[in-house]
Amino acid sequence: MSEQRSQNDVFLAEIRAELGRQKISQRQLGRMLGWPTTTTYYRLNGRMALSAERLLTIATVLDVPVTSLGFQNAVASDQGVRS
């Protein structure tokens, strides 16, 4: 597994874990973000890219610091999550 892929897995796992802690479903998150259900599923399961901007938006919607979701490095380098 490449370094980029393992970092992406960390981002996505942390987002899903935070959803669990807050008892928010992927569908609910999608509604909060204005994303279709399928798009939300694909983004949170690594099938569709997440830009740094979208990662920041997720952190804002979940009301958590971006660093708590494990993507301070992506934000610093403006990389997104790619599958």
ZIKAUR-V894427 format. One record per pair of residues at least 6 apart in sequence whose C-alpha atoms are under 8 Angstrom apart, sorted by the first residue. I is the first residue (numbers start at 0). J is the second residue. Records with the same first field share a line. If there is no record, write none. Layout:
I->J, J
This chain:
4->81, 82
7->45, 80, 81, 82
8->45
9->69
10->68, 69, 70, 80
11->43, 44, 45
13->67, 68, 69
14->43, 68
15->43
17->61, 68
18->24, 25, 61
25->36, 39, 40, 43
26->36, 39, 40
28->39
29->35, 36, 38, 39
30->36
31->60
32->56, 57, 60
38->47
41->47
42->48, 49
45->80, 81, 82
46->81, 82
47->81, 82
48->79, 80, 81, 82
49->79, 80, 81
50->77, 78, 79, 80
51->73, 74, 77, 78, 79, 80
54->65, 70, 79
55->65
58->64, 65, 68
59->65
65->71
73->79
